[in-house]
């Protein structure tokens, strides 16, 4: 009887070990996938930073472009805080940026 119980315990423990191994593999895959996503986002952030400085260089001497630069800096300063800005803030301020850009194009490009 004792042998039968030990055998059942061994089988149960063996199954638990296999389940843990499977869970470990799933977690490894999830971690690797998250690292890949972070790397892709890092590249996207680099592109955004390059665009920001390019826009800043091109608009810095144009009076009509200063409002755009100011709005970009405002959005950046208030959206990169650890407190995560609300979606409403981002939508509102991005709309302002869009309107400033349209005004700039109307004034600077079409006149």
Protein Blocks (a to p, Z undefined) as FASTA:
>chain_A
ZZmmmmmmmmmmmmmmmmmmmmmmmmmmmmmmmmmmmmmmmmmmmmmmmmmmmmmmmmmm
pmklmmmmmmmmmmmmmmmgfklpafklmmmmmmmmmmmmmmmmmmmmmZZ
